[in-house]
Amino acid sequence: MMPVSDKQIASELLAYEKMMVTAYAQTMTETNCPELRQGIQQLLNHSLQNIVEIGQIMAASGWVAPRYALPDEIAEAAIRARQTNQNLQQAVSAWQAAEASAGQQQGARKQQNGT
């Protein structure tokens, strides 16, 4: 059996932490419990920090060569992020308006039925 290299171990740890970030983020969106969300947020932050540290070790060891974003790429990503945020805010507002309307209609039906 061939020995496992430090580079392979680091790559596996990095992949694992990335997988956990995805799992934690998804779990946070599926819970209504503030205490649970806070605990998951701490786990998420810990995994994100682990990713940074593993990446630094891998770069310092010469196993990966980081690619730095160009200023135009950063500006483009910021524009996309702002647009995504605006779209999300519009969707949330529309959802809240629909919920409020449904609540008002339900209240009006109760009044009509005398309950």
N, C-alpha and C positions, 0 to 999 in steps of 0.2 A: 504494500500500500504506500502510495506517495505521500510524503508529509505535506501538511497544509501550511502555506506561507502566511506571514503576517499580513501581506497585502490582501490575500483571500479572506482572512478573518475580518479585516477592516471593511472590506467590500460587503461581506455578509451582514456585519453589524449595521452598516449604513443602510442597506436594503431593509433590514428589520425595523430600524428606527423610522424610515420613511413610511413603511407599512403601518406602523403604530400611529404616526401623525394622521394618516388618512382615517384610521379606525377611530381615534379620539375625536377628530373633527366631526365625523359622521355621528358619533354617539352624542356629542354635545348638541347637535341639531335635533336629536330625538328625545331629549329629556326635558321635562318641565320642572324638575326639582333643582332649585338654586344651589343647594349644598352639593348635590351630585355634579352639577355643571361646574362648580368651582373646583371640585376635586379632579375632574377630568381636565379642566384647564391647566391645573398644576402639572398633571402628567404630560399633557401636550407641550407645555413650556419646557419640561425636562427633556422630552424627546427632541425638541427643536434645538436645545442647547447641546445635546449629544451629537446631533447631526453636524453642528458647527465644529465641535471638537474633533470628531472623526475626520471631517473634511480637512481640518488644519493639520492633523497628523498625517493624513494621506498626501497632502500637498508638500509638507515638510520632508516627507520620506521620498518624494519624487514619483509617487505612484499615480498621481493625477496632476494635470496642469490646469489650474483654474482658468476659465475664460471670463474676462471682464467685459461687462456690457459697455458699449459705446454710448456717448451722451444722447445721440439720436434714438437709440434703442430704449434708453431709460425714459426719455420724453414720450416716446410712443407707448410704452407700457403704462405710464402715468395717465395718459389720455384714455387708454382702454379701461384702466381701473376706474377712473372717474365716470366713464360712460356706463360701465357695469353697475357701479354704485347708484347712479341716477336711475337706471332701469330697475334695479332692485327696490329703490325707494318708491318708484311709481307703482310697481307691482304690490308692494306692501300697502300703500295708500288705497289702491283699488280694492284689495282684499278687505281692508278695514272698512271701507265705504260699503262694500257688499255685505259684510257682517252686520254693520249698523242698520242697513236697510232691511235685512232679514229680521233683525231683532224688532225693528219698528213694525214690520208687517205682522210678526207674531203677536206683538202687543195689541195691535189693532184688532186682530182676529179674536183675541181673548176678550177684549172689550165688547165686541159684537156678540160674542157668545155669552157674555155675562159672567165670565169666570175670572 
